[in-house]
Amino acid sequence: MASSIPPLRPATDRTASKPSSAREPLWRHALGECLRGLRHERGEKLSETARRAGVSPQYLSEMERGVKEPSSEMIAAVAGALDVTLVDLTLAVTESLRSAQRSTSSGATCSAAYALAA
């Protein structure tokens, strides 16, 4: 049975900072875009938010660019520094992913889990 889901990237491609336009965006990319947007809305510099979150500016930059797979503790720290709850941040990331899916959807549904298991 042919699948409409593109093959997974090789493990060595984990540092790519931008998703391919033909693929569904990764969670870390959508999270990073949301974090950067929230920080910009507050008019803050990277170093200001990073200091309050207790992370280095470099680490926060990597989170915002979708390079890092941050732990839940790191996500919570940055969310707190931006005065948003994890629930609100998760909803924003989810909506971002839904919007991206609507704009690139090819009719695929929830078959991704089955394709990965095969």
C-alpha distances in whole Angstrom, upper triangle without the diagonal:
4,6,10,12,14,14,17,21,22,25,28,27,28,31,30,32,30,26,24,25,21,20,21,25,25,27,30,30,31,33,35,35,37,39,41,41,43,45,46,47,49,51,50,50,47,50,52,48,48,51,51,47,49,46,47,47,44,42,42,41,38,37,38,36,33,34,34,32,35,36,37,41,40,39,41,44,43,42,46,47,46,47,44,42,39,38,39,37,34,34,35,32,30,31,31,27,27,28,26,23,25,26,22,20,17,16,14,15,16,12,13,15,12,10,14,14,11
4,7,9,11,12,15,18,20,23,26,24,26,29,27,29,27,23,21,21,17,17,18,22,23,25,28,28,28,31,33,33,34,37,38,38,40,43,43,44,47,48,48,47,45,48,49,46,45,49,49,46,47,44,45,44,42,40,40,39,36,35,35,33,30,31,32,31,34,35,36,39,39,37,40,43,41,41,44,46,44,46,42,41,38,37,37,36,33,33,33,30,28,29,28,25,24,26,24,21,22,23,19,17,14,14,12,14,15,11,12,15,12,10,13,14,12
4,5,8,9,12,16,18,21,23,22,23,26,24,26,24,20,18,18,15,14,15,18,19,22,24,24,25,27,29,29,31,33,34,35,37,39,39,40,43,44,44,44,41,44,46,42,42,45,45,42,44,41,42,41,39,37,36,35,33,31,32,30,27,28,29,27,30,31,32,36,35,33,36,39,38,37,41,42,40,42,38,37,34,33,34,32,29,29,29,26,24,25,25,21,21,23,20,17,19,20,16,14,12,12,9,11,12,8,9,12,10,7,11,12,11
4,6,9,12,15,18,21,23,21,22,25,22,24,21,17,15,15,11,11,12,16,17,20,23,22,22,25,27,27,28,31,32,32,34,36,37,38,40,41,42,41,39,42,43,40,40,44,44,40,42,40,40,39,37,35,35,33,31,30,29,28,25,26,28,26,29,31,31,35,34,32,35,38,36,35,39,40,38,40,37,36,33,32,32,30,27,27,27,24,22,23,22,18,18,19,17,14,16,16,13,11,8,9,7,10,11,9,9,13,12,9,12,15,14
4,6,9,12,15,17,20,18,19,21,19,21,18,15,13,13,10,8,9,13,14,17,19,19,19,22,24,24,25,28,29,29,32,34,34,35,38,39,39,38,36,39,40,37,37,40,40,37,39,36,37,36,34,31,31,30,27,26,26,24,22,23,24,23,26,27,28,31,31,29,32,34,33,32,36,37,35,37,34,33,30,29,29,27,25,25,25,22,20,21,20,16,17,18,15,13,15,16,12,11,10,11,8,10,10,8,7,10,10,8,10,13,12
4,7,9,12,15,17,15,16,19,17,18,16,13,11,12,8,7,10,12,13,17,19,18,19,22,23,23,25,28,28,29,31,33,34,35,38,38,38,37,35,38,39,37,36,39,40,37,38,35,35,34,32,30,30,29,26,25,25,23,20,21,23,22,25,27,28,31,30,29,32,34,32,32,36,37,35,37,34,34,31,30,31,28,26,26,26,22,21,22,21,17,18,19,16,14,17,17,13,13,12,14,11,14,14,12,10,13,13,10,11,14,14
4,7,9,12,14,13,14,17,16,18,17,14,12,14,11,10,12,14,14,17,19,19,20,23,24,24,26,28,29,30,33,34,35,36,39,39,39,38,35,38,39,37,35,39,39,36,37,34,34,34,31,29,30,28,25,25,25,23,20,20,22,20,24,26,27,31,30,28,32,34,32,33,36,37,36,38,35,34,31,31,32,29,26,28,27,24,23,24,23,19,21,22,19,17,20,20,17,16,15,17,14,16,16,13,11,13,13,9,9,13,12
4,6,9,11,10,11,14,13,16,15,12,12,14,12,10,11,12,12,15,16,16,18,20,21,22,24,26,27,28,30,31,32,34,36,37,36,35,32,34,36,34,32,36,36,33,34,31,31,30,28,26,26,25,22,21,22,20,17,17,18,17,20,22,24,27,26,25,28,30,29,30,33,34,33,35,33,32,28,29,29,27,24,26,25,22,21,23,21,18,20,22,18,17,21,21,17,17,17,19,16,17,16,14,11,12,13,10,9,12,13
4,6,8,6,8,11,10,13,13,11,10,14,12,10,12,13,12,15,15,15,18,20,20,21,24,25,25,27,29,30,31,33,35,36,34,33,30,32,35,32,30,34,35,32,32,29,29,28,25,24,24,23,20,20,21,18,15,15,16,16,19,22,24,27,25,25,28,30,28,29,33,33,32,35,32,32,29,29,30,27,25,26,26,22,22,24,22,19,21,23,19,19,22,22,19,19,20,22,19,20,19,18,14,16,17,14,12,16,16
4,5,6,8,11,11,15,15,14,14,17,16,14,16,16,14,17,17,17,20,22,22,23,26,27,27,29,31,32,33,35,37,37,36,34,31,33,35,33,31,34,35,32,32,29,29,29,25,24,25,24,20,21,22,20,17,15,17,16,20,22,25,27,26,26,29,30,29,31,34,34,34,36,34,34,30,32,32,29,27,29,28,25,25,27,25,22,25,26,23,22,26,25,22,23,23,25,22,23,22,20,17,18,19,16,14,16,17
4,5,6,9,11,14,15,14,15,19,18,16,17,16,14,16,15,17,20,20,20,23,25,25,26,28,30,30,32,34,36,36,34,32,29,31,33,31,29,32,33,29,29,26,26,26,23,21,23,22,18,19,21,18,15,13,14,13,17,19,22,24,23,23,27,28,27,28,31,32,32,34,32,32,28,30,31,27,26,28,28,24,24,27,25,22,25,27,24,23,27,27,24,25,25,27,24,25,23,22,18,18,20,17,14,17,18
4,6,8,9,13,15,15,15,19,19,17,19,18,16,18,16,17,21,21,20,23,25,25,26,28,30,30,31,34,35,35,33,31,28,30,32,30,28,31,33,29,29,26,25,25,21,20,22,21,17,18,20,17,15,13,14,14,18,20,23,25,24,24,28,28,27,29,32,32,32,35,33,33,30,32,32,29,27,30,29,25,26,29,26,24,27,28,25,25,29,28,25,27,27,29,27,28,26,25,21,22,23,21,18,21,21
4,6,6,10,11,11,12,16,16,14,15,14,13,15,14,14,18,19,18,20,22,23,23,25,27,27,28,31,33,33,31,29,26,28,31,28,26,30,31,28,28,25,24,23,20,19,20,19,15,16,18,15,13,10,12,13,17,20,23,25,23,23,26,27,26,27,30,30,30,33,31,31,28,30,30,26,25,27,26,22,24,26,23,21,24,25,21,22,25,24,22,24,24,27,24,25,24,23,20,21,23,20,18,21,22
4,6,8,10,11,13,16,17,14,15,13,11,13,11,12,15,16,15,17,20,20,20,23,25,25,26,29,30,30,28,27,23,25,28,25,23,27,28,25,25,21,21,21,18,16,17,16,12,13,15,12,10,8,9,9,13,16,19,21,19,19,23,23,22,24,27,27,27,29,28,28,25,26,27,23,22,24,23,20,21,23,21,19,22,23,20,21,25,24,22,23,25,27,24,25,23,23,19,20,22,20,17,20,22
4,6,9,11,13,16,18,16,16,14,12,14,11,11,15,15,14,16,19,18,18,21,23,23,24,27,28,28,26,24,20,22,25,23,21,24,26,23,23,20,19,18,15,14,15,13,10,11,13,10,8,5,8,10,13,16,19,21,18,19,22,23,21,23,26,25,25,28,27,27,25,27,27,23,22,25,23,20,22,24,21,20,23,24,21,22,26,25,23,25,26,29,26,27,26,26,22,23,26,23,21,24,25
4,6,7,9,13,14,13,14,12,11,13,11,10,14,15,13,15,18,18,18,20,23,22,23,26,27,27,26,24,21,23,26,24,22,26,27,25,25,22,21,19,16,16,16,14,11,12,13,9,8,7,10,12,15,19,21,23,20,20,24,24,22,24,27,26,26,29,27,28,25,27,27,23,22,24,22,19,21,22,19,18,21,21,18,20,23,22,20,22,24,26,24,25,25,25,21,23,25,23,21,24,25
4,7,10,12,15,14,14,11,10,12,10,8,11,12,10,11,15,15,14,16,19,19,19,22,24,23,22,20,18,20,23,21,20,23,25,22,23,20,19,17,14,14,14,11,9,10,9,6,6,5,9,12,14,18,20,22,19,18,22,22,19,21,24,23,22,26,24,25,23,25,24,20,20,22,20,17,19,20,17,16,20,19,16,19,22,20,19,22,24,26,25,26,25,26,22,24,27,24,23,26,28
4,7,9,12,11,11,8,9,12,10,7,10,12,11,11,14,15,14,16,19,19,19,22,24,24,23,22,20,23,25,23,22,26,27,24,26,23,22,20,18,17,16,14,12,12,11,8,7,9,12,14,16,20,22,24,21,19,23,24,21,22,26,25,23,26,25,26,24,25,24,20,20,21,19,16,18,18,15,14,17,17,13,16,18,17,16,18,20,23,22,23,23,24,20,23,25,23,22,25,27
4,6,8,7,8,6,7,10,10,7,10,13,12,12,15,17,16,18,21,22,22,24,26,26,26,25,23,26,28,25,25,28,29,26,28,25,24,23,21,19,19,17,15,14,13,11,9,11,14,14,17,20,22,24,22,20,24,25,23,23,27,27,25,28,26,26,24,24,23,20,19,20,18,15,16,17,14,12,15,15,11,13,16,14,13,15,17,20,18,20,20,20,17,19,22,20,19,22,23
4,5,5,8,8,10,13,14,11,13,16,16,15,18,20,20,21,24,25,25,27,29,29,29,28,26,29,31,29,28,32,33,30,32,28,28,26,24,23,22,20,18,18,17,14,13,14,17,18,21,24,25,28,26,24,28,29,26,27,30,30,28,31,29,29,27,27,27,23,22,23,21,18,19,19,16,14,16,16,12,13,16,14,11,14,15,18,17,19,20,20,17,20,22,19,19,22,23
4,6,8,8,11,15,15,12,13,17,17,15,18,21,20,20,24,25,24,26,29,29,29,29,27,30,32,30,30,34,34,32,33,31,30,28,26,25,24,22,20,20,18,16,15,17,20,20,23,26,27,30,28,26,29,30,28,27,31,31,29,31,29,30,28,28,26,24,23,23,20,18,18,18,15,13,15,14,10,11,13,11,8,11,13,16,16,18,20,20,17,21,23,20,20,24,25
4,7,9,12,16,17,15,15,19,19,18,21,23,23,23,26,28,28,29,32,33,33,32,30,34,35,33,32,36,37,34,36,33,33,31,29,28,27,25,23,22,21,19,17,19,21,21,25,27,28,31,29,27,30,32,30,30,33,34,32,34,31,31,29,29,28,25,24,24,22,19,19,19,16,14,15,14,11,11,13,11,8,10,10,14,13,16,17,17,15,18,20,17,18,21,22
4,6,9,12,14,12,13,16,17,17,19,21,22,22,25,27,27,28,31,31,31,31,29,32,33,31,30,34,34,31,33,30,30,29,27,25,25,23,21,20,19,17,15,17,19,18,21,24,25,28,26,24,27,29,27,27,31,31,29,31,29,29,26,26,25,23,21,21,20,17,16,17,14,12,13,13,10,9,12,11,8,10,11,13,12,14,15,14,12,15,17,15,15,19,19
4,6,9,12,10,10,14,15,15,16,19,20,20,22,24,25,26,28,30,29,29,27,30,32,29,28,32,32,29,31,29,29,28,26,24,23,22,20,18,18,16,14,16,18,17,19,22,22,25,24,21,24,27,25,24,28,29,27,28,26,25,23,22,22,19,17,17,16,13,13,13,11,8,10,11,7,7,10,10,8,9,11,13,11,12,13,13,11,14,16,14,14,18,19
4,7,8,6,7,10,11,11,13,15,16,17,19,21,21,23,25,26,26,26,23,27,28,25,25,28,28,26,27,25,25,24,22,21,19,18,16,15,14,13,10,13,14,14,16,19,19,22,21,18,21,23,21,21,25,25,23,25,23,23,20,20,19,17,15,16,14,11,11,12,9,7,10,10,7,8,12,12,10,12,14,16,14,15,15,16,13,16,19,17,16,20,22
4,5,5,7,9,10,11,13,14,16,17,19,20,21,23,25,26,25,25,22,25,26,23,23,26,26,23,25,22,23,22,21,18,17,17,14,12,13,12,8,11,11,10,13,15,16,19,18,15,19,21,19,19,23,23,22,24,21,21,18,19,19,15,14,15,14,10,11,13,11,8,12,13,10,11,15,15,14,15,17,18,16,16,16,16,13,15,18,17,15,18,21
4,5,5,6,8,10,11,12,14,15,16,18,20,21,23,24,23,23,21,23,24,21,21,24,24,20,22,20,21,21,20,17,16,16,14,11,12,12,8,11,11,9,11,13,13,16,15,12,15,18,16,15,19,20,19,21,18,17,14,15,15,12,10,12,11,8,9,11,10,8,11,13,11,12,16,16,16,17,19,20,18,17,16,18,15,15,19,18,17,20,22
4,6,5,6,9,10,10,12,14,15,16,18,20,21,22,21,21,18,20,21,18,17,21,21,18,20,17,18,17,16,13,12,12,10,7,8,8,5,7,7,6,8,11,12,14,12,11,14,16,14,14,18,18,17,20,18,17,15,16,16,12,11,14,13,9,11,14,12,11,14,15,14,15,19,19,18,19,22,23,21,21,20,21,18,18,22,21,19,22,24
4,5,5,6,9,10,11,12,14,15,16,18,20,21,20,20,17,20,22,19,18,22,22,19,21,19,19,18,16,14,13,12,10,8,7,7,4,8,9,9,11,14,15,18,15,13,17,18,15,16,19,19,18,20,18,19,17,18,17,13,13,15,12,9,12,13,10,9,13,14,11,14,17,16,16,18,21,22,21,21,20,22,18,20,23,22,20,24,26
4,5,5,6,9,10,11,12,14,15,16,19,20,20,20,18,21,22,18,19,22,22,19,22,20,20,19,18,16,14,14,13,10,9,9,8,11,12,12,13,15,15,18,16,13,16,17,15,14,18,18,16,18,16,16,14,15,14,10,10,11,9,6,8,9,6,7,10,11,9,12,14,15,15,16,20,21,20,20,19,21,18,20,23,22,21,24,27
4,5,5,6,9,10,11,12,14,15,17,18,18,18,16,18,19,15,16,19,18,16,18,16,18,16,16,14,11,12,11,8,7,9,7,11,10,10,10,12,12,14,12,9,12,14,11,11,14,15,13,15,13,13,11,13,12,8,8,10,8,6,9,11,9,9,13,14,13,15,18,18,19,20,23,24,23,22,21,23,20,21,25,24,23,25,28
4,5,5,6,8,10,11,12,14,16,16,15,15,13,16,17,14,14,17,17,15,17,15,15,14,13,11,9,9,8,5,4,6,5,9,9,10,10,13,14,15,12,10,13,14,11,11,15,15,13,16,14,16,14,16,14,11,12,14,11,9,12,13,11,12,15,15,14,17,20,19,20,22,25,26,25,25,24,26,23,24,27,27,25,28,30
4,6,5,6,9,10,10,12,14,15,15,15,13,17,18,15,16,19,19,17,20,18,18,16,16,15,12,11,11,9,6,7,8,12,13,14,14,17,17,18,16,13,16,16,13,13,17,16,14,16,15,16,15,16,14,11,12,13,10,8,12,12,9,11,14,13,12,15,17,17,18,20,23,25,24,24,24,26,23,25,28,27,26,29,32
4,5,5,6,9,10,10,12,14,14,15,14,17,17,14,15,19,18,16,19,17,18,17,17,16,12,13,13,10,8,10,11,14,14,15,14,16,15,17,15,11,14,15,11,10,14,14,11,13,11,13,12,13,11,8,9,10,7,6,10,10,8,11,13,13,13,16,18,18,19,21,25,26,25,24,24,27,24,25,29,28,27,30,33
4,5,5,6,9,10,11,12,11,12,11,14,13,10,11,15,14,12,15,14,15,13,14,13,9,10,11,8,6,10,10,13,13,14,12,14,14,15,12,9,11,12,8,8,11,10,8,11,10,12,12,14,12,8,11,12,10,9,13,14,12,14,17,17,17,20,22,21,23,25,28,29,28,28,27,29,26,27,31,31,29,32,34
4,5,5,6,9,10,10,10,10,9,12,13,10,12,15,15,14,17,15,15,12,13,13,9,9,11,9,6,9,10,13,14,15,15,17,17,18,15,13,15,14,11,11,14,12,10,13,13,15,15,17,15,12,14,15,12,12,15,15,13,15,18,17,17,20,22,22,23,25,29,30,29,29,29,31,28,29,33,32,31,34,36
4,5,5,6,9,10,10,12,12,15,15,12,15,18,17,16,19,18,18,16,17,17,13,12,14,12,9,12,13,16,17,18,17,20,19,20,17,15,16,16,13,12,15,14,10,13,12,15,15,16,14,11,14,14,10,11,15,14,12,15,17,16,16,19,21,20,22,24,28,29,29,29,29,31,29,30,34,33,32,35,37
4,5,5,6,9,9,11,11,14,13,10,13,16,14,14,17,17,18,16,17,17,13,13,16,13,11,14,15,18,18,19,17,19,18,18,16,13,14,14,10,9,12,10,7,9,9,12,13,14,11,9,13,13,10,11,15,14,13,16,18,18,18,22,23,23,25,26,30,31,31,30,30,32,30,31,35,35,33,36,39
4,5,5,6,6,8,8,11,9,7,10,13,12,12,15,15,15,13,15,15,11,11,14,12,10,13,15,18,17,19,17,19,19,18,15,14,15,13,10,10,12,9,7,10,11,14,15,17,14,12,16,17,14,14,18,18,16,19,22,21,21,24,26,25,27,29,33,34,33,33,33,35,32,33,37,37,35,38,40
4,5,5,6,8,9,12,12,10,13,16,15,16,19,18,18,15,17,17,13,13,16,15,11,14,16,19,20,21,20,22,22,22,19,17,18,17,14,14,15,13,10,13,14,17,18,20,17,15,18,18,15,16,19,19,17,20,22,21,21,24,25,25,26,29,33,34,34,34,34,36,34,35,39,38,36,39,42
4,5,8,11,12,15,13,12,15,17,16,17,20,20,20,18,20,20,16,16,19,17,14,17,19,22,22,23,22,24,23,23,20,18,19,18,15,14,15,13,10,12,12,16,18,19,15,14,17,17,14,16,19,18,16,20,22,20,21,25,25,25,27,29,33,34,34,34,34,36,34,36,39,39,37,40,43
4,5,9,11,13,11,10,13,15,13,15,18,18,19,16,19,19,15,16,19,17,15,18,20,23,23,24,22,24,22,22,19,18,18,16,13,13,13,11,8,10,12,15,17,19,16,15,19,19,16,18,21,20,19,23,24,23,24,28,28,28,30,32,36,37,37,36,36,39,37,37,41,41,39,42,45
4,7,10,12,10,10,14,15,14,16,19,19,18,16,18,19,16,16,19,18,15,18,21,23,23,25,23,25,25,24,21,20,20,19,15,15,16,13,11,13,15,19,21,22,19,18,21,22,19,20,24,23,21,24,26,25,26,29,30,29,31,34,37,39,39,38,38,41,38,39,43,42,41,44,46
4,6,8,6,7,10,11,11,13,15,15,15,12,15,16,13,13,17,16,14,16,19,21,21,23,21,23,23,21,18,18,18,16,13,14,14,11,9,12,15,18,20,22,19,17,21,22,19,20,24,23,22,25,27,26,26,30,31,30,32,34,38,40,39,39,38,40,38,39,42,42,40,43,45
4,5,5,7,9,10,11,13,14,14,12,9,12,14,11,11,14,15,13,15,18,19,19,22,20,22,23,21,18,18,19,16,13,15,16,12,12,15,17,20,21,24,22,19,22,24,21,21,25,25,23,26,28,27,27,30,32,31,32,35,38,40,39,39,39,41,38,39,42,42,40,42,45
4,6,5,6,9,10,11,12,10,9,6,9,10,7,7,11,11,10,12,15,16,16,18,16,19,20,19,15,15,16,14,11,13,15,11,11,15,16,19,20,22,21,18,21,23,20,20,23,24,22,24,27,26,26,29,31,30,31,33,37,39,37,37,37,38,35,36,40,39,36,39,42
4,6,5,6,9,10,10,9,8,5,9,10,9,9,13,13,13,15,18,18,17,20,18,20,21,19,15,16,17,14,12,15,15,11,13,16,18,21,21,24,23,20,23,25,23,23,26,27,25,27,30,30,29,32,34,34,35,37,40,42,41,40,39,41,38,39,42,41,39,42,44
4,5,5,7,9,10,10,10,8,12,13,11,12,15,15,14,17,19,20,19,21,19,20,21,19,16,16,16,13,11,13,13,9,10,13,16,19,20,23,21,19,22,24,22,22,26,27,25,27,30,30,30,33,35,34,35,38,41,42,41,41,40,42,39,39,43,43,40,43,46
4,5,5,6,9,9,9,8,11,11,8,10,13,12,12,15,17,18,17,18,16,17,17,15,12,12,13,10,7,10,10,6,7,10,13,15,16,19,18,15,19,21,19,19,22,23,22,24,27,27,27,30,32,31,33,35,38,39,38,37,36,38,36,36,40,39,37,39,42
4,6,5,6,5,6,5,9,8,6,9,11,11,11,14,16,16,15,16,14,15,16,14,11,12,12,9,7,11,11,8,10,13,15,17,17,20,19,17,19,22,20,20,23,25,23,25,28,28,28,30,33,32,33,35,38,40,38,38,36,38,35,35,39,38,36,38,41
4,5,5,6,7,8,11,11,10,12,15,14,15,18,19,20,18,20,17,18,18,15,13,14,14,10,10,13,12,9,11,14,16,18,19,22,22,19,22,25,23,23,27,28,26,28,31,31,31,34,36,36,37,39,42,43,42,41,40,42,38,38,42,42,39,41,44
4,5,8,10,11,14,13,11,14,17,15,16,19,20,21,19,20,17,17,17,14,12,13,12,8,8,10,8,5,9,11,13,15,16,20,19,17,20,23,21,22,25,26,25,27,30,30,31,33,35,35,36,38,42,43,41,40,39,41,38,38,41,41,39,41,44
4,6,9,10,13,11,9,13,14,12,14,17,17,18,16,16,13,13,13,10,8,9,9,5,5,8,7,5,8,10,12,13,14,17,17,15,17,20,19,19,22,24,23,25,28,28,28,31,33,33,34,36,39,40,38,37,35,37,34,34,38,38,35,37,40
4,7,9,12,10,10,13,15,14,15,18,19,19,16,17,14,14,14,11,9,11,11,7,8,12,10,9,12,14,16,17,17,20,21,18,20,24,23,22,25,27,26,27,31,31,31,33,36,36,37,38,41,42,40,39,37,39,36,36,39,39,36,38,41
4,7,8,6,7,10,11,11,13,15,16,15,13,14,11,12,13,11,8,11,12,8,8,12,12,10,13,16,17,18,17,21,21,18,20,23,22,21,24,26,25,26,29,30,29,31,34,34,34,36,39,40,38,37,36,37,34,34,37,37,34,36,39
4,5,5,6,9,10,11,12,14,16,14,13,15,13,15,16,14,11,13,15,12,11,15,15,13,15,18,19,21,20,24,23,20,22,25,24,22,26,28,26,27,30,31,30,32,35,34,35,37,40,41,39,39,37,39,35,35,39,38,35,37,40
4,5,5,6,9,10,10,12,14,14,13,16,14,16,18,16,13,14,16,13,11,15,16,13,14,18,19,21,21,24,23,20,22,25,23,21,25,26,24,25,29,29,28,31,33,32,33,35,38,40,38,38,37,38,35,35,39,38,35,38,40
4,5,5,6,9,10,11,12,11,11,14,13,16,18,17,13,15,17,15,13,17,18,16,17,20,21,23,22,25,24,21,23,25,23,22,25,27,24,25,29,28,27,30,32,32,31,34,37,38,37,37,36,37,33,34,37,36,33,36,38
4,5,5,6,9,10,11,9,8,11,9,12,14,13,10,11,14,12,11,14,16,14,15,19,19,20,19,22,22,18,20,23,21,19,23,24,22,23,26,27,25,28,31,30,30,32,35,36,34,34,33,34,30,31,34,33,30,33,35
4,5,5,6,9,10,10,9,11,10,12,14,13,9,10,12,11,8,11,13,11,12,16,16,17,16,20,19,15,17,20,18,17,20,22,19,21,24,24,23,26,29,28,28,30,33,35,33,33,32,33,30,30,34,33,30,33,36
4,5,5,6,9,9,9,12,12,15,17,17,13,13,16,14,11,14,17,14,14,18,18,20,19,22,21,17,19,21,19,17,21,22,19,20,24,24,22,25,28,27,27,29,32,34,33,33,32,33,30,31,34,33,30,33,36
4,5,5,6,5,6,9,9,13,15,16,12,12,16,15,13,15,18,16,17,20,20,21,19,22,21,18,19,21,19,17,20,22,19,19,23,23,21,24,27,26,26,28,30,32,31,31,30,31,27,28,31,30,27,30,32
4,5,5,6,5,7,7,10,12,13,9,9,12,12,10,12,15,14,14,17,16,17,15,18,18,14,15,18,16,13,17,18,16,17,20,21,19,22,24,24,24,26,29,30,29,28,27,28,25,26,29,28,26,28,31
4,5,8,8,11,10,14,15,16,12,11,14,14,11,12,15,14,13,17,16,17,16,18,17,13,15,17,14,12,16,17,14,15,19,19,17,20,23,22,22,25,28,29,28,28,27,29,26,27,30,29,27,30,32
4,6,8,11,12,15,17,18,15,14,17,17,14,16,19,18,17,20,19,21,19,21,20,16,17,19,16,14,17,18,15,16,19,19,17,20,22,21,21,24,26,28,27,27,27,28,25,26,29,28,26,29,31
4,6,8,9,13,15,16,14,12,16,17,14,16,19,18,18,21,19,20,18,20,19,15,15,18,15,12,15,17,14,14,17,18,16,18,21,20,20,22,24,26,24,25,24,25,21,22,26,24,22,25,27
4,7,9,13,15,17,14,14,17,18,16,18,21,20,20,23,22,22,20,22,22,18,18,21,19,16,19,20,18,17,21,21,19,21,24,23,22,24,27,29,27,27,26,26,23,23,27,25,22,25,28
4,6,9,12,13,11,11,15,15,13,16,18,18,18,21,20,20,18,20,21,17,17,20,19,16,18,21,18,18,21,22,20,22,25,25,24,26,28,30,28,27,26,26,23,23,26,25,22,25,27
4,7,9,11,10,10,13,14,13,15,18,18,19,21,20,19,16,18,19,16,15,18,18,14,16,19,18,17,20,22,20,21,24,25,24,25,27,28,26,25,23,24,20,20,24,23,20,22,25
4,7,8,6,6,10,11,10,12,15,15,16,18,17,16,14,16,17,14,14,17,17,14,17,20,18,18,21,23,22,23,26,27,26,27,30,31,28,27,25,26,23,23,26,26,23,25,28
4,5,5,6,9,10,11,12,14,16,17,18,17,16,13,16,17,14,14,18,18,16,17,21,20,19,23,25,24,25,28,29,28,29,31,32,29,28,26,27,24,23,26,26,23,25,28
4,5,5,6,9,10,10,12,14,15,16,14,12,9,12,14,12,11,15,16,14,16,19,19,19,21,24,23,24,27,28,28,29,31,32,29,27,25,27,24,23,26,27,24,25,29
4,5,5,6,9,10,10,12,14,15,14,13,10,14,16,14,14,17,18,17,19,22,22,22,25,26,26,27,30,31,32,32,35,35,33,31,29,30,28,26,30,30,27,29,32
4,5,5,6,8,10,11,12,14,14,13,11,15,16,13,14,17,17,16,18,21,20,21,24,25,25,26,29,30,30,31,34,35,32,31,29,31,28,27,30,31,28,29,33
4,5,5,6,8,10,11,12,11,10,8,11,12,9,10,14,13,12,15,17,17,17,20,22,22,23,26,27,27,28,31,32,30,28,26,28,25,25,29,29,26,28,32
4,6,5,6,9,10,10,9,8,6,10,11,9,11,14,14,14,16,19,19,20,22,24,24,26,28,29,30,30,34,34,32,30,28,31,28,27,31,31,29,31,34
4,5,5,6,9,10,10,10,10,13,14,12,14,17,17,16,19,21,21,22,25,26,26,28,30,31,32,33,36,37,35,33,32,34,31,30,34,34,32,33,37
4,5,5,6,9,9,10,10,13,13,10,13,15,14,14,17,19,18,20,23,23,24,26,28,29,29,31,34,35,33,32,31,33,30,30,34,34,31,33,36
4,5,5,6,5,6,6,10,9,7,10,12,12,12,15,17,16,18,21,22,22,24,26,27,28,29,33,33,32,30,29,32,29,29,33,33,31,33,36
4,5,5,6,7,8,11,11,10,13,15,15,16,18,20,20,22,24,25,26,28,30,31,32,33,37,37,35,34,32,35,32,32,36,36,34,36,39
4,5,8,10,11,15,14,12,15,17,16,17,20,21,21,23,25,26,27,29,31,31,33,34,38,38,37,36,34,37,34,34,38,38,36,38,41
4,6,9,11,13,11,10,13,15,13,15,18,18,18,21,23,23,24,26,28,28,30,32,35,36,35,34,33,35,33,33,37,37,35,37,40
4,7,10,12,10,10,14,15,14,16,18,19,19,22,24,24,25,28,29,30,32,33,36,37,36,34,33,36,34,34,38,38,36,38,42
4,7,8,6,7,10,11,10,13,15,16,16,19,20,21,22,24,26,27,29,30,33,33,32,31,30,33,31,31,34,35,33,35,39
4,5,5,6,8,10,11,12,14,15,17,18,20,21,23,24,26,27,29,29,33,33,31,29,28,31,29,29,32,33,32,33,37
4,5,5,6,8,10,10,12,14,15,16,18,20,21,22,24,26,27,27,30,30,29,27,25,28,26,25,29,30,28,30,33
4,5,5,6,9,10,10,12,14,15,16,18,20,21,22,24,26,26,29,28,27,25,23,26,25,24,28,29,28,29,33
4,5,5,6,9,10,11,12,14,15,16,18,20,21,23,24,25,28,28,27,25,24,27,26,26,29,30,29,31,34
4,5,5,6,9,10,11,12,14,15,17,18,20,21,23,23,27,27,26,24,23,26,24,24,28,29,27,29,32
4,5,5,6,9,10,11,12,14,15,16,18,20,21,21,25,24,23,21,20,23,21,21,24,25,24,26,29
4,5,5,6,9,10,10,12,14,15,16,18,20,20,23,23,22,20,19,23,21,22,25,26,25,27,30
4,5,5,6,9,10,11,12,14,15,17,19,19,23,23,22,21,21,24,22,23,27,27,26,28,31
4,5,5,6,9,10,11,12,14,16,17,17,21,21,20,19,19,21,19,20,24,24,23,25,28
4,5,5,6,9,10,10,12,14,15,15,19,19,17,16,15,18,17,18,21,22,21,23,26
4,5,5,6,9,10,10,12,14,14,18,18,18,17,17,20,19,20,24,24,24,26,29
4,5,5,6,9,10,11,13,14,17,18,18,17,18,20,19,20,24,23,23,26,28
4,5,5,6,9,10,11,11,15,15,14,14,14,17,15,17,20,20,19,22,24
4,5,5,6,9,10,10,13,13,13,12,13,16,15,17,20,20,20,23,25
4,5,5,6,9,10,13,14,15,15,16,19,18,20,23,23,23,26,28
4,5,5,6,8,12,13,13,14,16,18,16,19,21,21,21,24,26
4,5,5,5,9,10,10,10,12,14,13,16,18,18,19,22,23
4,6,5,9,10,11,12,14,16,16,19,21,21,22,25,26
4,6,9,11,13,14,17,18,18,21,23,22,23,26,27
4,6,9,10,12,15,16,15,19,20,19,20,23,24
4,6,7,9,12,13,13,17,18,17,19,22,22
4,6,9,12,12,13,17,17,16,18,21,21
4,6,10,11,12,15,16,15,18,20,20
4,7,7,8,12,12,12,14,16,17
4,6,8,10,11,11,14,16,16
4,6,7,8,10,11,13,14
4,6,5,6,9,10,11
4,5,5,6,9,10
4,5,5,6,9
4,5,5,6
4,5,5
4,6
4
